[in-house]
Amino acid sequence: VVTTLNDAIESSERPSAALSLCVVLAHFYDKRLARADLALPALQRALAIDPAHEPALEAMTALYREAQSHGELVQILLHREGAAASPTRARELKAEAASSGY
């Protein structure tokens, strides 16, 4: 499955398809293989294509929350704040970053 997904990402001519496949690969690593350490690079790959890709950002946020990686969690929340679609969502993300202890 991993090889198939990686091959599909590499051969994708549409960035939107590659983004979706990166998120699927990350989900597979995290949920099916219990390898959050391998899920993270798949999400970083997605964000290299589109730094504002909300599904990848949300998945990365969840990984950092689960790992209790507070520094990284704060960074990704503040990144998401800057890309938020509304001022209300930006405030929510900033508040979560502040409550994460940093």
ZITAWO-V844991 format. One record per pair of residues at least 4 apart in sequence whose C-alpha atoms are under 6 Angstrom apart, sorted by the first residue. I is the first residue (numbers start at 0). J is the second residue. Records with the same first field share a line. If there is no record, write none. Layout:
I: J ; J
//
This chain:
7: 11
8: 17
11: 17
18: 45
21: 41 ; 45
22: 55
25: 38 ; 41
26: 30
27: 31
28: 32 ; 34 ; 38
29: 33 ; 34 ; 35 ; 38
42: 55
46: 50
53: 57
63: 67 ; 68 ; 72
68: 72
73: 96
76: 92 ; 96
79: 83
80: 89 ; 92
83: 89
97: 101
//
